[in-house]
Amino acid sequence: MMFGIWRKALAIVALGALVACGSGTPPTPRGAENVAVNRYLWAASLDVLSFLPVQSADPFTGVITTGFGTPPGSGRAYRATVQVTDPAMDARALNLSLLTANGPVAIETQRAVEDAILARARQLRIADGAL
């Protein structure tokens, strides 16, 4: 009787150890991870904000961080952080934070830059023949 209880307990522990080892799916090879951002929004963001020095760009998280730079024809320096959050080409997938040395920019300025990025993304998509 005691032997049966110990045997069941040992079987449960062994099963738990097997489950803890992994799900049985092979690991993803390095460099083969899926990029979960829209490539057109990503490229358009880099293109539209090309006057800003890129400090970091991570296509896996979709975050682009820039340093301060001055656009052509302007005397004001800007800094941007862009996050592309979705593989869909949608305005909701684009998050932009635009700053000056004095703080955040006017909402109209930020919207104008967002619109420029979205328009450029559409141009890139059409040029790629993806429609």
Stockholm file with secondary structure:
# STOCKHOLM 1.0

chainA/1-131         MMFGIWRKALAIVALGALVACGSGTPPTPRGAENVAVNRYLWAASLDVLSFLPVQSADPFTGVITTGFGTPPGSGRAYRATVQVTDPAMDARALNLSLLTANGPVAIETQRAVEDAILARARQLRIADGAL
#=GR chainA/1-131 SS CHHHHHHHHHHHHHHHHHHHHCCSCCCCCTTCCCCCSCHHHHHHHHHHTTTSCEEEEETTTTEEEECCBCCTTCCCCEEEEEEECCSSCCGGGEEEEEEETTEECCHHHHHHHHHHHHHHHHHHHHHHTCC
#=GC SS_cons         CHHHHHHHHHHHHHHHHHHHHCCSCCCCCTTCCCCCSCHHHHHHHHHHTTTSCEEEEETTTTEEEECCBCCTTCCCCEEEEEEECCSSCCGGGEEEEEEETTEECCHHHHHHHHHHHHHHHHHHHHHHTCC
//
